Amino acid sequence: MRGILYRFFFPAIWKTEETHLNLHWNEYSKGQILDETVVEDKILPLVKLLNYSARGLKTIASCQGHYFSQQPPYVYFYCPVPLAAELAEEIYQLSSVARKTYFSWSVDPLFNEEFKVCFTLKAHVLNRAWKERVSGPLYWRKCLQSDFSKLKVLIENILKNPENDIEHFLCNRGGARHA
């Protein structure tokens, strides 16, 4: 019911959100590296961190989350599997064990159109019960911004670790040798 009222009273905003969602899906379905000119401003720092990490991470699609359409935030990206496992473990520790984030976050694997494994960093369960509990879209956005900042710091620390270098992963598995 809320979505219908929202469409009626705020048609321009609703259309904008639909356009954003379609843009995200189009970028996602193409499987190409995400052009930063189409990245929403709230999630842009996280996307830039992943793109310029020099660890084999490349973002494909992203969304900063949308309150009224209940679209949760996510970043869809490619990276080496061991690095994704490290990210998944640390993000799980941060959001589920230590409960230092407002939302539950995870890194989940999925296959792209070429059947190559990619990953999504996403928030879970942005449902009506959560929306009723918080005091509206401004507080919801504030919570997400806090989570984005914590995730950015966590990912920066993981990427600074020399053991997360691609060559280190390959050497430990016999795939590459140092000169």
Secondary structure, 3 states (H helix, E strand, C coil): CHHHHHHHHCHHHHHHHHHHHHHHHHHHHHCCCCCHHHCCCCCHHHHHHHHCCCCCCEEEEEECCECCCCECCEEEEECCHHHHHHHHHHHHHHHHHCCCCCCEEEEEEEECCCCCEEEEEEEECCCHHHHHHCCCHHHHHHHHHHHHHHHHHHHHHHHHCHHHCHHHHHHHCCCCCCC
